[in-house]
């Protein structure tokens, strides 16, 4: 071991699979190699970020808190790191301070030792509550400055120059950072720019400096070596099977390049090769998630569009779901234009999701014909101060008179009322566990869907179950095993509905009815608010009678206009009721698509004739969500 070894943070369990396969790696495929990773001697291992928490509940039916505790149990010697989006935590909007405090406290209790905290705009007021919460928890606070460039493509220019990054890093150090990270999510930090930037930051700071970069442009390994030459303290890498492409540089060649020198990390290369071989055995199950429309390992066009690794895999996944993967090149050309219109924010969550989803909308529906609510909030200052002015044409199109007149405070989240008590109330009949309360507080729609699965109210959907052969231990995940069935028997008076009762739409010809179905053996528990309890009689008198309604078919009557889902998503809420009159342009529905909420307006003036989809429902592209009669 040398006197000045480079610290290595491994990202295999977080950013690596987020970047290459939209965060789909399941915990049962990470558990077998976690103890071996603990024995390597990494400075830290990154195990959690926004996407890992979201995907676990949205797509995998896995508890993100149990995943974290599993990692801590299997890797007790190695500090565990998480990426935290400042006031946005692991979500896509700013949350109230009480949610920030509770989330950080719970994460620290569950196993996180190092919190890498960033803000998408490098806006200091958005970092303060999370930074204070980390310090209160007695954990390591690493503040990250998001690296970005404008059209010139290199360090410099009117916004992202050396003075900008040095000033930000100094401010982070004054906030109490135990270390600073250069977060190059797009892989656009060039090698000699890295040398210049690290040299300047090492002169200006007295805390350790770490580099996080992506291989997307093909420069990452060169950039890492030049940064180490300039005095970098630590670097992010990952195991070779999930390295390169839009992920991090591979640890194995970095170790070989430094072997025998004064910065040799001293990690066991042979052991890492063995762990990589074990990981390779699990990856064939995820082949579909890792498919790409291009053959090239690198994407030199990132120097123009600057899409970060995690956003790239998500963008492909989302376009595939929308049956529009053939328009990926158009979206990639649109992203720099949209980013310029929005004042050149760094492309990192949640700004990358905002700009990516807005660019998709611009390509599919026309430029700014559909503007997400998050983009409107950003333009209105509710995420902080943009690096450069927002295009006035976009501003006027996004904001109406009332919104345009509002002035956001210096710290936007200061206006958000406490949210934790409301979240407790919302899940009170499911759980009082803070794990569950926070899942709902972060993701009210998808989180509640997951909680119903977790607590046995709903079955695990097929698309959330593991694909491919059974796991290495020969058994399926307990969360996805099919429940055993038992023959039913006639009963007398109907018992009270339990919290496991589910309401189903039953379609018969051109009519549909709503029917409550309750599992046998769940008798006697109080019913949830969403399913009114019966009086115990054979025909419950307290349950509202649901009259049959005509379900919307493929044929519409004269004078009827449908509102279709423009892309797959979740119907979040409805702004109208059946029978209500609307004008053209009035908001009717809110659809969450590509992780952004979009208001769907009425295309015509008329009366709402039908709202055939319940809120909280996953909908397909072109599904009828409402019918307006004129």
VENQUI-V266263 format. One record per run of one state. SS is the DSSP state (H for helix, E for strand, C for the rest). FROM is the first residue (numbers start at 0). LEN is the number of residues. Records with the same first field share a line. If there is no record, write none. Layout:
# VENQUI-V266263
SS = FROM-LEN / FROM-LEN
This chain:
# VENQUI-V266263
C = 0-6 / 10-1 / 21-5 / 38-5 / 48-1 / 58-5 / 74-5 / 84-1 / 88-8 / 110-3 / 117-6 / 126-1 / 136-3 / 146-15 / 174-4 / 184-6 / 204-3 / 213-6 / 229-4 / 238-1 / 242-7 / 258-10 / 286-1 / 290-11 / 305-3 / 321-3 / 341-9 / 365-7 / 379-12 / 398-2 / 405-6 / 415-4 / 426-7 / 442-1 / 454-7 / 464-13 / 480-21 / 508-2 / 517-31 / 550-9 / 564-4 / 574-6 / 582-4 / 593-2 / 601-4 / 610-7 / 619-4 / 629-1
E = 6-4 / 43-5 / 79-5 / 113-4 / 139-7 / 178-6 / 207-6 / 233-5 / 249-1 / 501-7 / 510-7 / 548-2 / 559-5 / 568-6 / 580-2 / 586-7 / 595-6 / 605-5 / 617-2 / 623-6
H = 11-10 / 26-12 / 49-9 / 63-11 / 85-3 / 96-14 / 123-3 / 127-9 / 161-13 / 190-14 / 219-10 / 239-3 / 250-8 / 268-18 / 287-3 / 301-4 / 308-13 / 324-17 / 350-15 / 372-7 / 391-7 / 400-5 / 411-4 / 419-7 / 433-9 / 443-11 / 461-3 / 477-3
